[in-house]
Amino acid sequence: MLKKIVSRFLFPVPVIFEILAIGLFLLWFTRKQKLGKILVTAGTALLLLLSVHLSSAALLRTLERQYHPVSPSALSAMGGKSETYIVVLGSAYYTDPAIDLYSRISADGVVRVLEGVRLCRSVSGCKLILSGGPPAAAETMDQIALSLGVKPEDIILEEHSHDTHEEAEFIKPIIGPTPFFLVTSASHMPRAMDLFRKLGMQPIAAPTDYLAKLNRSLTPDDIFPSYYGLYEAERTVYEYLGIAWEKLRGQI
């Protein structure tokens, strides 16, 4: 919990407000007018840069384009086995009892489950491992998979992990050194692949939930500031902070 709280201070929007707050304090309450103006200008410029999809998407693509979607040849190679594991990593879970099943996990979680089910239907002997710790992330993903026609006996739940490193640790005894498809968001895939490989496992990347999408031509949404640009910037910073933290701890 402490790690998550501290990391939030390094996210784009908090950092921008920290810069602006210091700059305004200097302008209003000190004689350091020049430094105050520099900080307010820098904070405003950073807000503009990171809220424009064209620039924030370019940063996010440094993560999302490291691995390609699963190819037909990869599916064919795995499809001939008697048993094929497909691991779907968990996402945020919401405890609101008044919302529908598909809204109880975040949008990226729903997309991950859909991709896992798609792959499951494309190979023989599918075993779908749905991961996500308390309170009920994996259980909710299980209900979604069942509603999409996956058989209960083809689903394995991992319900105890709190982060990706723990997911890898808890899934390893189930799969061992057997090659398997690893499904997660494209931006999260580089970190997830490193964590699983560090434990001697053989994941095959199956990225989904791409956010930094390209258009054939520029549109107004590409060049005007928006919340979506800030969201893309946040995803980028979140993943690079995670990579740095796990490298410091020797987990990747």
N, C-alpha and C positions, 0 to 999 in steps of 0.2 A: 504493500500500500504506500509506504514512504517513497519508494522508487517512482511510483506513478504520480504522486503529488509533486515531487521535486522536478520531474521531467516536464510537467505542465508549464513551469515557469520558463522553459526553453522553447515552447511552441511558438509559431510565428505571431499570432495575435497577442499573447501576453508579452512577448519580447517588444513588439511595436509599442504597446501601451507603456511598458517600462521605460523605453527610450523617450516617448512623448512626455510622460509624467516627470521624468528628471529634467527634461528640457524646459517644460513649463515652470517647474519649481525654480530653476535658475533664472528664468526670465522675470518671474513675479517677485521673488524673495531675495535675490542676490544681485551682485553687480557683475556677475559673469554672463553678460548679455550675449557676447559673441558665441560662447560655448552653448548657451541655451538655444540660440538660433540654429546653430549647426545640428544639435540633437533633434529639434523639432523638424527641421528640414529633412534630416536623415530618416526619422520615423515616418514622416509622410511619404517620402520616396519609396521606402521599403513597403509600406502599405499598398501603394500603387503597383509596385512591381509584382508583389506576391498575390494580389487580387486579380490580376489579368491572366486569363486562361492561357494565353499564348506563351507567357514566360513560366508560369507555375507548372504547366503541363510538360514543358521541356525538362524541368528539373525532375518531375515524377517519372518521366520516361527513362531516366538513367537507371531506375529500378525495374520498371515494368517490362522493358524490352530485353532484359538479360536472358530470359527463357521464352521459348516459343510455345504456343498451344500444342497439345498432343496431336501428333501426325497420324494419318491412317496406317502408316507402316509400323509405328510404335504400337498401335492397337493390335495390329495383326500379329506382331511378334509376341505380345503378351497373351493374345487371345487363344493361343494353342495350348496353354497350360491348364491343368485340371483345377487349379485354384489361383485366382488373381485378387490380390488385396488392393483396395482403393481407400486411401486415408483422406478424410475431409477434416481439415482443421477448424476449430471452433471460432466463434466471434462473440460480440457483446450480446448479453441476454437481458431481457426486461421482465420484471415481475408483475407488471400491470395486468390484473385479471380481467379487465374489461376489453382487452384488445384481442384480435383474432390470432390464430396459430402462426401465420406467416409473419406477423408483426412482432412476435415475441423474441425474435433474434434480429440483429441488424440486417440491413439490405445486403451487405456483402456476404453475410452468413447464408442467406437464402440462395444467392447466386452460387455459392460454393456447393451447397447441397444439390442444386439442380445439375451442376456439372458432374458431381459424383454419381448421381443417378444415371445421367447420360452415359458416362463411361461404363457404369455397371451393366447397362443394357447392351454394351458393345463388345463385351468379353464373356468368355465362358467361365463358369465356376467363380463368379464374383462374390467377394466378401467385402462389404462396405463398412469401414471403421469410421464411426462418427465420434469426434473428440471435442471435449469442452467441459470444463469443470463446473463446480457448484455455482449457482443453485440448480440450474436445470438446462444448460445449453445443449448438451448432447441429447438429452431426453426430448427436447423440442425438435432438434434436427431429426431424431428418430421418427417422431410423429409425422414430420413433413415427408420423409422418405417413404414411410408406409403409405401415406396418402397418395403418393405417386406410383405405387404399385410394387415397391421392393418387398420381397418376402421377409418376414420376421427372422427366419433362420439364416438369412444372408446378411444380417446387420450385427455388428459388434460395437458396443458402446464403451468409450473411455470417458468416465465422468469425474475424474479426480484432479485433473491438471488445472493450474492457474495461469500458465503461460506456455509459450511454444516450446521452451526447453523441457518443461515437465511433460508436455505432450509427447515429445520424442522419447523421453525416458520411460514413460508408461506404455508406449506403443511398441517399443523394441522387443519386449518379451513375447508379444503376440506374433510379430512378423519375423524377427531375427534378421538374418542376412539376405532374405529373399527380396528380389527387386519388386517394387510396388509403385503405384501411381500416387503422387502427393498432390492433393487439391487444396489450393488456397488462393487468396487474392494475388494478382500479378505483382503488386508492389511489395508484398510480404514474402514472395517466393524466394528471393536471394537469401534472406536471413533464415527462412525455414529449411532450405536445402542444406545450408552450412551446418545448422544445428543437428539435423538428422545424420548427415555424413560424418560429423565429428564422433558420433556414437557407433560408427562402423556400419551404418545401414545403407541401402541402395535405392534411394528415392528416384523416381522418374517424374520430372516436373510436369504438372498439369495446371498451369496458371489460368485464372479466370478473373472476372470482376475488374476488367481494365477500366481505368478512369481517364487517363491522358490519351484521349482518342483524337485522331487526325481527321480533318476534313479536306476534301479536294481543293477547296477554295476558302478564303477567309470569310468569316461571318461576323456580325456585330458582337456576338457572344464571345468571340475569340479575343477581342481587343478592348472591350469595356470591363472595368472592374466589377467583380461580383463575389458573392459568398463562395461560389464553387471554386474560384481560383484560390481562395484562402484555404478551402478544404483540401485541394490538391497539394498545396504547400505544406499543410499540416501532416498529411499522410507521408510526404517525403521526409520531413524532419523526424517524425515518429519512428520511421524505419531506420534512418541513419543513426539516431540516438540509440535504438535497440541494438544495432550492429556494433556500435562503439562500446556499449555496456557489456555485451556478451564477449567481445574480444578482450576487454579488461578482465573478465572473470574466467577466461580460458575456455569458454563454452563453444567457441567457433574458431 
